[in-house]
Amino acid sequence: METYDVIIIGAGHNGLVCAAYLLKAGYRVLLLEKRPVPGGAATTEEAMPEEAPGFKFNLCAIDHEFIHLGPVVAELELAKYGLDYLPCDPVVYCPLADGSQFVAHKSIAQTCAGIAEYSPRDAEKYAEFSAYWLEVGNAIAPLFNAPPMAIFDIAGNYGAANLKDLFKVAGSKTKALDFVRNMLTSPTDLLNEWFDSETVKAPLARLAAEIGAPPSQKGIAVGAMMMAMRHSPGMSRPRGGTGALTAALVKLVLAKGGKIYTDQGVKRLLIDGGRVVGVETVQGQEYRASRGVISNIDARRLFLNLLDPGDLQGLAPELGDRLDRRIVNNNETILKIDCALSEPPRFEAYGHREENLIGSILIADSVDHVEKAHALCAFGEIPDQDPSLYVVCPTVLDPSMAPEGKHTLWIEFFAPYQIAGAAGTGLDGTGWTDELKNQVGDRIMAKLADYAPNLRHSVIARRVESPAELAQRLGTHKGNYYHMDMTLDQMIFFRPLPEIADYKTPIQGLYLTGAGTHPGGSISGMPGRNSARVFLQSQQPFAHRWGDAQTYLRTLLKTAFGLSTS
């Protein structure tokens, strides 16, 4: 029986980040991953080796923004382990059915110049809108990079620039109330308040809805920050695909003496005297943890599937029911299409410029178009008759991901996990079959070919992954790659529930990380870093932790008021 200081369940990027910090602190760490490869949703694989040899595909995550709001890449020195980020510019291209198009560059001024060609007022408002959300992002970024209830940690993250933007956003009664209202309203209402043209509103609504809800839903207006982040700090992709981030983290973990065992799904937690002491895998192998176990899978599956019901009832009698009934998943997930292409898509009717394909390509003809693409999922209906799409041709920026002269295409389409009226049929009883997913795939490709007709003859091979298959591959509840919806009522100290929002659980030695913890999904590494910090602090004597608190207080006083403290 192998014994380690810490066992981490799941080698997704947050699990790897968490492991890296613990290894740097001197702990012996084992990561157990159920898939044949580490990375979770952050992998790049040759998904069609027979039909398309040499083509590499990002099977889930692709565009990286949030990771640049935190210190993970710099603190872990991931460039030394081969990570090389390629900046995107332009960052968004949206051709609309009415013949107009929206092109967003990293430069706000350059973006506004393009908007001014069809709406001078919207160009002026776009500059104001972007400036506001950049200030919001900088004001709340310190909150992302600390446990949500760790006041001293959060305070210690605030520098002069953060405090300046915090004052701009909420430095008076009116500003503070406007900020609260902006957090509570919907992207649709927010965009209608600021802009006139669907050419601006539709792509912004599509990006805001990436949080995983219709743009009309209250409490997800913070999704408006998604566009602002593409201006600053900017959007990028690792050379070689998202999996290059995972590869760098794996190299770091192994270099520091960590162990990663793949094809090792965890079957159950081992509990002794109210404390977690290890895990048992589906193969029957037991591994012991002398200091703790950290879960990178969602809290619902952790407590309801991996914990003996008697242990759960004895240690946290109300937690299971709250996890089962209070956490919300709105039945929306994605159907994913990967294509190997003989040439990149060509948007000839829009005056094709290949540089526009560097960023994300959005098919969003209006705010209502985006709304229907989301809202139907809640009813179990497939919005494939007129789909809204998120498309990337990553090989325009990074030719290394395909044979010379060839390209790959990445398509994300909102789809229901459970199809209405189809319970008990298809994969996992969701109604999804191979025949159905390919029928939907055909309609999606036809819609995209209306904008880029050359796709009708340039597809070498195609892979369609249904929501049910995505859920099986990633091990996510109902295919929710964020682990749970990212609405305001399930964020910060409500994620995943108030009593376990600080990465600690009622079971001694058991900790949480991953997309279902603060600050949520996407590629950031923040949950991994924050969880590692909570674990490390828990191992320190109280006197040491009080010393940390005093240090944070001194830093805050010096930053905020210029005071010299001793």
Disulfide bonds with the S-S distance in Angstrom:
none
